[in-house]
Amino acid sequence: MRIQAGGSDTSGLSTEDRKRIYEEEKARNEAQQKLQQKQVAQGCLGCLGLIVVIVIISAVTGLFTSEETEESRAEVGSHARYVTEAGTLERTVEHLAIRELGKTANWSGNPPTIIAVEKTSQYDGGYLIAIRYRADDNLTSGLIRSGIIVDARDLNKALFKDPRCGEVKECMLMPHFKLVDQYGSEKVDQVGKLLLSRTTAEKINWENMYTAGFEQLLKSEGQLWLHPALRE
């Protein structure tokens, strides 16, 4: 007996029987093709539904992620560098200081720039913010001095323009640097004090405030003290 692949035994059949078998085979093949097409279509719809669900989940996740605060994003994996308590005015000021002054000083070992951020209440309301930090090194004492003035200008501009710091009435910067005494011993000590009030800051056109002008303004309407080693 010889069987045709995919068909039926047609030996000894009349022409009508062969025609009937052919039509049945054709109908069966068409039915199978339609079933396969339906299954493929259902599979595509299922995939499409899964994609839609994934997109919705991603959108919702992105929405919650976008609501994270600048503080929470900056704190990830970097708790050790902060010297202030999370969620406080001091932490907000520290963020601004790190942004303007850098995370680390360019000393040997790259120590953290910020030493301390302290808040003191004023009798007429608001706060004085004191920032102790390590000033960057440079080629000469004159360049170190200029760097301190530039940093003070940029940090005061950022602080007094930030609405989160509206309670800050005065900002005092206290740069620290490495000093060597007459016996050759080295220590880190305060080398300056720069004080600016909000009243004065709000009068400043920061776009036209250059280093020399800001230094004179500190002398006349604020406070400016620099260690003798940095004085010209």
N, C-alpha and C positions, 0 to 999 in steps of 0.2 A: 504493500500500500504506500502510495506517495502522497504526502500532505504538503500543501502549499503554505509557505510561511505566512502566518497572519491570516489565513483563510480557512476554508472547510474542504472536505473531500468532494470533488466535483466529477470524479470518474463515473461513468454510467448514468449520468443525469441528462434529462432532456433539456432542450434549449430554454423552455419556460422555467424549469427548476433552477437552471444556472442563473437566469435573469433575476429570479426571486431572491436567490442567495446573494447575488451581487447587490441588489437594492437593500437587503437587510444589513449586509456588511457596510455599505455606504452610510446607511442611517445610523448604525452603531458608531462608526468612526466620527460622524458629524456630532453625535451626542457627546462622545468623549471629548472632542475638541471644545465644545461649548462649556462642558463641565470644567475643563482645565482653564479656560479663559475666565470663568467665574471665580475660580479659586485664586487665580493670579490677581484679579481685580480686588477681591476681598483682602488679599495679603497687602496690596498697595494701600488700600484704605486704612488697614491696621497700622501700617508703617507711618502713614500720614497722621493718624491720630496720635501715635506715640511721639512724633516730631512736635506736634502742636502742644502736647502735654509738657515736653521738655522745654519748649520755648517759653511757655507760661511760667514754669518753675524757675527758669533762668531769669525771667523778667522780675518775678517777685523777689528772688534772692538779690538781684541787682538793686532793687528798690530799697531793701533793708540795708544793703551794704553802703549805698550812697548816703544813707542817713547817719553813718558813723561820723563822729566829730573829728576835726583835725587832730585833736589831742589823742584820741584812741588810735588813730592810724600811726601817729608818730611814736607811740609808746611800744608798738609791737616789736619785741625782740631787743629793746633798748632801754630797759628800766634802769640799768646801772648808771646811765649818764645824767639822770635827773637828780637835783638836790632839793626839789620842792615837792609838796604834796599834790597829788592829782586832784583836779577839779577846783583849784584855788586860783585867786588872782595872781599869786606868785608863780604858779605853773604857767599861766598864760604869758606873763612877762618873760619867764625863762625861755619859752618857745620863741618869742620874738628875738631875744638876745642871742640864742643859738643860731637863728636864721641870719641875723645881721653880723655876728662876730665869728660864727663858725663853731663846730662841735668841739674841736681841739685846738690848742695853741701850737704854734710851729716851733716848740721847744724840743729838746731831746726827749724822746719818750712820748711825745704828743699827749700831754696831760689834758684833761677836760678844760674847756675855756671857762665855764661858769664855776665859781667857788661857792657863792651863796646869793640868794635873793631874799630880801627882808622887807616886810611891810610895817610901817609905823603910822598909827592914826594921828591925824592933825586936829587941833582944837576946833577948827571951823568946818570940820567935815572932810572926808576924803582921806587919801593916804599919801605918804612919802614912800617911794620905792627905792631901795638901795640895792645896787647890783655890784657884787665883788667879782672880778674876773681877771684872767691872765691875759695881759696884752701881748700881741705878737712881737716876735723879735725882728730886727732889721739890721742893715749894714752899719748904721750910725745911730747915735742917741737922738740926733735931729729927726731922722726918719721914723724912729720909734715914737717920738713926740707927735709928729704929724699923723701917724697912724692912729694914735689915741684920740686926737681931735676929730679925725674923719669918722672913726667908729662911733664917737659920742654923737656927732651930728646925725649919722644914719640911724642909730638906735633911738634917739629922741624923736626923730621924724616918724619912725615906725610906731613907736609906743603912743605918742600923743595923737596920731591919726587913727589908731585902732579903737573902734567903738567898745570893745570888750574891756578897755583900760580907762573908761570914762571916770572912774573913781580916783585915778592917779592924779594928784595935784602937783607933785614934784617928783623929779627923777634924779637920783644921785648915783653917779658912776664912780667906782673906785677900782681903777686898774692896778694890778699887781705885776711885779717884774722881779727878775733875779738881780740882786745887789751883792757886791763884793766889798767887804769892809777892809780896813787898813791892814788887817792881819791875813788877808787873802781868803777869808771864810765867805762862803756864798750862802745866801738865804733869799727866800721869796718874801717880799714885803710890798706894802702899798706905796705906789709912786705917784698917785694923783687923786684929786677929788674934783668932779665936774658936776655942778648942780644947775638944773634948768626947771623953771616952773611952767605949768600949763598956760598961765596967763601970758607969758612971754612966747611960748611955743606957738600959740594960736595967732600971733601977730606975724609970724615968719612966713615969707614966701620961700618955701624950701627949694624950689627950682632954681632960685638965684642965690642961694646961700652957700657960698664957697668956704673953704677951710679957714682962711684968714678972717673972714667976716664972722664966722661962727665963734672963733676963738675970742674976738673982740666983744662979741655979744655976751659970752659967758663972763668975761671980766667986768662988763658994765651992768648987766642985768641979772646975772646969775652968780655962780661961784666957780673959780678956777684956781686950783693949786696943783703944781707939778713939782716933783722931787728936783732938787738942785742939779742932779746928774742929767736931767732932761731939759733944763732951761738953757735957752740960747744966750 
